[in-house]
Amino acid sequence: MSEISYSASGVDIEAGDRAVELMKASIAKATRPEV
């Protein structure tokens, strides 16, 4: 059985990490006391 990597499957881990960093500020603004 051959090993399949994330990148071979089309997943870009670095792009995902960048997306999370870009979303953090927006997510923090969405936090409310009642949630």
MOPAC internal coordinates of N, CA, C and O (Angstrom, degrees):
PM7 1SCF
backbone

  N    0.0000 0     0.00 0     0.00 0    0    0    0
  C    1.4551 1     0.00 0     0.00 0    1    0    0
  C    1.5313 1   108.35 1     0.00 0    2    1    0
  O    1.2310 1   120.28 1   -49.18 1    3    2    1
  N    1.3238 1   117.07 1   130.82 1    3    2    1
  C    1.4601 1   120.44 1  -179.70 1    5    3    2
  C    1.5247 1   110.38 1   -88.99 1    6    5    3
  O    1.2310 1   121.38 1   -30.44 1    7    6    5
  N    1.3067 1   114.96 1   149.56 1    7    6    5
  C    1.4565 1   121.32 1  -179.80 1    9    7    6
  C    1.5265 1   109.37 1   -85.72 1   10    9    7
  O    1.2310 1   120.22 1   -44.96 1   11   10    9
  N    1.3160 1   117.19 1   135.04 1   11   10    9
  C    1.4576 1   122.29 1   178.92 1   13   11   10
  C    1.5269 1   108.14 1  -109.93 1   14   13   11
  O    1.2310 1   120.72 1   -51.70 1   15   14   13
  N    1.3195 1   116.23 1   128.30 1   15   14   13
  C    1.4620 1   119.86 1   179.86 1   17   15   14
  C    1.5294 1   110.06 1   -92.97 1   18   17   15
  O    1.2310 1   121.18 1   -17.71 1   19   18   17
  N    1.3225 1   115.34 1   162.29 1   19   18   17
  C    1.4573 1   119.70 1   176.46 1   21   19   18
  C    1.5192 1   110.21 1   -59.35 1   22   21   19
  O    1.2310 1   120.19 1   134.17 1   23   22   21
  N    1.3367 1   117.24 1   -45.83 1   23   22   21
  C    1.4648 1   119.95 1  -177.52 1   25   23   22
  C    1.5244 1   111.54 1   -63.62 1   26   25   23
  O    1.2310 1   119.95 1   143.84 1   27   26   25
  N    1.3261 1   117.69 1   -36.16 1   27   26   25
  C    1.4628 1   120.64 1   177.55 1   29   27   26
  C    1.5270 1   111.09 1   -66.49 1   30   29   27
  O    1.2310 1   120.94 1   156.09 1   31   30   29
  N    1.3337 1   115.80 1   -23.91 1   31   30   29
  C    1.4642 1   120.83 1   179.06 1   33   31   30
  C    1.5222 1   112.18 1   -89.27 1   34   33   31
  O    1.2310 1   120.47 1   178.53 1   35   34   33
  N    1.3415 1   116.70 1    -1.47 1   35   34   33
  C    1.4599 1   120.80 1   178.82 1   37   35   34
  C    1.5102 1   114.53 1    95.08 1   38   37   35
  O    1.2310 1   119.85 1  -169.11 1   39   38   37
  N    1.3241 1   117.90 1    10.89 1   39   38   37
  C    1.4599 1   121.92 1  -179.95 1   41   39   38
  C    1.5234 1   108.82 1   -93.27 1   42   41   39
  O    1.2310 1   120.68 1   -51.81 1   43   42   41
  N    1.3348 1   116.31 1   128.19 1   43   42   41
  C    1.4619 1   121.62 1   178.69 1   45   43   42
  C    1.5301 1   108.12 1  -108.99 1   46   45   43
  O    1.2310 1   120.41 1   -81.87 1   47   46   45
  N    1.3169 1   116.82 1    98.13 1   47   46   45
  C    1.4676 1   122.34 1  -177.03 1   49   47   46
  C    1.5267 1   111.03 1   -60.30 1   50   49   47
  O    1.2310 1   120.01 1   137.60 1   51   50   49
  N    1.3204 1   117.59 1   -42.40 1   51   50   49
  C    1.4677 1   121.00 1  -179.29 1   53   51   50
  C    1.5269 1   111.17 1   -63.42 1   54   53   51
  O    1.2310 1   119.89 1   140.48 1   55   54   53
  N    1.3156 1   117.82 1   -39.52 1   55   54   53
  C    1.4689 1   121.12 1   177.46 1   57   55   54
  C    1.5267 1   110.02 1   -64.85 1   58   57   55
  O    1.2310 1   120.30 1   141.45 1   59   58   57
  N    1.3128 1   117.02 1   -38.55 1   59   58   57
  C    1.4587 1   120.96 1   176.85 1   61   59   58
  C    1.5120 1   111.83 1   -63.84 1   62   61   59
  O    1.2310 1   120.70 1   137.78 1   63   62   61
  N    1.3209 1   116.27 1   -42.22 1   63   62   61
  C    1.4657 1   120.74 1   177.47 1   65   63   62
  C    1.5264 1   110.72 1   -62.49 1   66   65   63
  O    1.2310 1   120.28 1   138.36 1   67   66   65
  N    1.3275 1   117.07 1   -41.64 1   67   66   65
  C    1.4713 1   120.97 1   178.32 1   69   67   66
  C    1.5227 1   110.15 1   -64.06 1   70   69   67
  O    1.2310 1   120.24 1   138.76 1   71   70   69
  N    1.3121 1   117.15 1   -41.24 1   71   70   69
  C    1.4663 1   121.14 1   179.62 1   73   71   70
  C    1.5267 1   110.77 1   -61.30 1   74   73   71
  O    1.2310 1   120.31 1   137.72 1   75   74   73
  N    1.3117 1   117.02 1   -42.28 1   75   74   73
  C    1.4683 1   121.00 1   178.63 1   77   75   74
  C    1.5229 1   110.07 1   -61.76 1   78   77   75
  O    1.2310 1   120.20 1   135.26 1   79   78   77
  N    1.3260 1   117.22 1   -44.74 1   79   78   77
  C    1.4672 1   120.59 1   179.38 1   81   79   78
  C    1.5256 1   110.66 1   -61.11 1   82   81   79
  O    1.2310 1   119.97 1   139.75 1   83   82   81
  N    1.3219 1   117.66 1   -40.25 1   83   82   81
  C    1.4622 1   121.27 1  -179.89 1   85   83   82
  C    1.5251 1   112.05 1   -68.97 1   86   85   83
  O    1.2310 1   119.92 1   150.64 1   87   86   85
  N    1.3204 1   117.75 1   -29.36 1   87   86   85
  C    1.4662 1   121.60 1  -178.03 1   89   87   86
  C    1.5219 1   113.43 1   -83.46 1   90   89   87
  O    1.2310 1   119.56 1   158.35 1   91   90   89
  N    1.3132 1   118.45 1   -21.65 1   91   90   89
  C    1.4668 1   121.34 1  -172.51 1   93   91   90
  C    1.5210 1   113.17 1   -54.22 1   94   93   91
  O    1.2310 1   119.56 1   134.92 1   95   94   93
  N    1.3355 1   118.44 1   -45.08 1   95   94   93
  C    1.4646 1   120.91 1  -178.37 1   97   95   94
  C    1.5283 1   110.77 1   -64.10 1   98   97   95
  O    1.2310 1   119.99 1   137.12 1   99   98   97
  N    1.3100 1   117.62 1   -42.88 1   99   98   97
  C    1.4681 1   121.17 1   179.78 1  101   99   98
  C    1.5191 1   111.20 1   -65.84 1  102  101   99
  O    1.2310 1   120.45 1   140.10 1  103  102  101
  N    1.3067 1   116.74 1   -39.90 1  103  102  101
  C    1.4634 1   120.93 1   179.70 1  105  103  102
  C    1.5235 1   110.35 1   -65.53 1  106  105  103
  O    1.2310 1   120.31 1   139.75 1  107  106  105
  N    1.3201 1   117.02 1   -40.25 1  107  106  105
  C    1.4639 1   120.81 1   179.65 1  109  107  106
  C    1.5274 1   110.79 1   -62.71 1  110  109  107
  O    1.2310 1   119.75 1   144.22 1  111  110  109
  N    1.3245 1   118.08 1   -35.78 1  111  110  109
  C    1.4664 1   121.99 1   179.19 1  113  111  110
  C    1.5249 1   111.64 1   -69.67 1  114  113  111
  O    1.2310 1   119.83 1   156.70 1  115  114  113
  N    1.3137 1   117.92 1   -23.30 1  115  114  113
  C    1.4607 1   122.03 1  -177.16 1  117  115  114
  C    1.5278 1   112.74 1   -84.14 1  118  117  115
  O    1.2310 1   119.89 1   173.36 1  119  118  117
  N    1.3096 1   117.82 1    -6.64 1  119  118  117
  C    1.4655 1   121.79 1  -178.75 1  121  119  118
  C    1.5271 1   109.96 1   -76.56 1  122  121  119
  O    1.2310 1   121.31 1   -51.38 1  123  122  121
  N    1.3249 1   115.11 1   128.62 1  123  122  121
  C    1.4552 1   120.56 1   178.88 1  125  123  122
  C    1.5193 1   108.95 1  -127.35 1  126  125  123
  O    1.2310 1   119.75 1   -24.97 1  127  126  125
  N    1.3286 1   118.08 1   155.03 1  127  126  125
  C    1.4737 1   121.21 1  -177.32 1  129  127  126
  C    1.5239 1   113.64 1   -58.50 1  130  129  127
  O    1.2310 1   119.67 1   145.77 1  131  130  129
  N    1.3247 1   118.23 1   -34.23 1  131  130  129
  C    1.4624 1   120.25 1  -176.23 1  133  131  130
  C    1.5176 1   113.37 1   -80.47 1  134  133  131
  O    1.2310 1   120.37 1   177.80 1  135  134  133
  N    1.3125 1   116.89 1    -2.20 1  135  134  133
  C    1.4673 1   119.95 1   179.87 1  137  135  134
  C    1.5079 1   109.55 1  -102.17 1  138  137  135
  O    1.2310 1   120.10 1   180.00 1  139  138  137

